[in-house]
Each structure stands twice: as C-alpha cells, then as structure tokens.
Amino acid sequence: MAYNGVLSRYGSLLNIPSHTKPITLLEGNTPLIPMPRLAEELGGGFELFVKFEGMNPTGSFKDRGMTVAISEAVGRGAKAVICASTGNTAASAAAYAARAGLRAIVIIPQGKVAAGKLAGAVAYGAQVIQIEGSFDDALSMVVQISQRHPIALVNSLNPYRLEGQKTAAFEICDELGTAPDWLCLPVGNAGNITSYWMGFRQYDSLKQSGLPHILGVQAAGAAPLVLGHPVSNPETVATAIRIGKPARGEEALQAAEQSQGRIIAVTDDEILNAQRWLAANGVWVEPASAAGIAGLAHELRARKIDLKRKRVVAICTGHGLKDPEIIVRRMPIPKVLPVNLTALEALILGEA
C-alpha cells in the first residue's frame, strides 16, 4: 500500500476535528537507523538507533506537526498562517502553507536563524520579518497577532502540532515492536518531548508497547528547564534550541518525571563532538539534532545511566544542511592540484 503521510497512516489515532482537510508532503516514515559502531564507541553493551527526522520533506521533524496544523487551518477556512521561529518551523510552515495556497508570515529573531532554514522559508514564499529581540519575544507577538486577527498560529502552542509530532513515537514502536528503554532528544521550545511522551503513552494504552525513560537535552547556554528559570539571552551554536522560555516547559518537565527520566544540559563542545560522531557513522545532522547523543554520552561518562542489554533511540531532529555554518567555518580548504595523475596519486598515497 502506498504511503501517504502521517494523517493517512495514523489519522484515526489523532485528536483532530472532523473539518480537517489533509495537506501533505508525504512526511513521516523516516528511517530508524541502527548505530552499532557508535554504541561501541560510547561503551557498548546496548543497542542504539537514530530516528533521523532530517529526512522529512523540509529537512526537520516539524513537518509531522505542520501537516496537521495546516490541514486543520485549511479545513476551517483560514487564509493565512503565522509563526515565530528559530528556523525549522519557518521552513515547514512556509512549505505546507504553499502546498495549501495560504499566505505564510514568519517572525524571526534578527541574526539568530541559520541561513539554510531562512532560505527555505523564503524559497517557499513566506513573508519573513525580523525583530530586534529573541525567539520568546517573537512568539509573544505572534500569539497576540493570532488573537487579534483571523490568522492561524502554527507554533507548537497549537495543539494539532503535537498531535502530528507524536506519530514519530508510533513509528518507533511499530518498527521495534516495543518502545525503547530510553529515548534521547533535544529540548528547545519543548513541544517535541511533550509530543513523544503523549505518543508513547497512547500507544502503550492501545498496544501494550511499553514506555521509555526520556532523556531531554538542552544546551548549557539555553537551559531554562535545568536552571529552573527563564534565560533572558540564550546562547548556543545549536540554533534550533536557542530558546530561553519554552512554551511547553511544564509539559516537558512532567514528561521527564513521569517517564522516570530527566532533562540535562550539555556544552556546545559536547554537542559539536556528537555531531562529528554521527557524521562519522554516516548521519549528518544540524548541531541541535546532536544534543540527544551528546546527552547520552554525558550520562554514560558520569555513570548516571546503565544501558546494559538496553535499547536506546536518539532523535535527530534536523538535517545537517539546515545549519552547515559550523562545518563550513571549520573545514580545511581543499588542496588544489594541477591536472596531473602523478601528483594526484602522490597526494592520495601520502607521498606528497
């Protein structure tokens, strides 16, 4: 049977209104990639998988929720959508709005969005507006706009976003046969950790698939849930999680507690190391997407987690092409050779 997106596959399990009109780019059905060599490098004795959400149509996990949010908005007659974004939401909202023929308005913090993500929003035809403030400022503004005007808000405050995003938990259980023992993922605005926990709990109630412990990971410079208070000027190379006041913060803390997991913070160096490890195993992700693996490594080093004979899934939320600046900035300039076979052989064989 042909795959037709998350609404087609899991729509009967989603709490969405009957007026919803499916708008899809065939999102979801992303690969769950075994990572045996990386598991060994992290100490071994457990199974490790990466759920690579960067393989969604716009390159990030946001597409799962956006298909549902836009489908609901179209079904009730909306003509325009709006969001605040650090990048991935902007590209996803713009793409699905374009698919539906809607106007898309994207508010971003000035100078804080990766070029690959901003380019996506522009390419899909969104009206992109920068503000002299943070993501949290932008979110506050778009909430007010959506309350004053008939413009649909498609940030993760929209409950239909979470309904779509929880389908990733369903896919993991379907593929593994059960829930993993641990789920590790980045935490920014906290909608994703909230939606995964919703999904695992729902699937367990239906199919006795079990429940994972959840390890949520924030960047040390943007770790309000770890610190216990908002961060007014969040800073991290992991732009997708550079958020100081998560909209779903309370739900995220509940998910960690109820799953008998936790939310921790890791440094930018740990995140970039994890990005390199993943790439060395064939999976290139944007920095924020490596936070889950960075957190897993952090906890293993500190002996705060025992994974012997356990099964772990790390969620990689966005493709490396979404935020390549760190790699480009640090990469060595490739050597330039004349069109000479001898010179090429000498360089390849280490004789030059």
Buried (B, 14 or more C-beta within 10 A) or exposed (E): EEEBBBBBBBBEBBEBEEEBBBBBBBBBBBBBBEBEBBBEBBEEEBBBBBBBBBBBBBBBBBBBBBBBBBBBBBBEEBEBBBBBBBBBBBBBBBBBBBBBEBBBBBBBBEEBBBEBBBBBBBEBEBBBBBBEBBBBBBBBBBBEBBEEEEBBBBBBBBBBBBBBBBBBBBBBBBEBEBBBBBBBBBBBBBBBBBBBBBBBBBBBEEBEBBBBBBBBBBBBBBBBBBEEEBBEEBEBBBBBBBBBBBBBBEBBBBBBEEBEBBBBBBBBEBBBBBBEBBBEBEBBBBBBBBBBBBBBBBBBEEEEBEBEEBBBBBBBBBBBBBBBBBBEEEEEEEEEEEEEEEBEEEEEEEEE
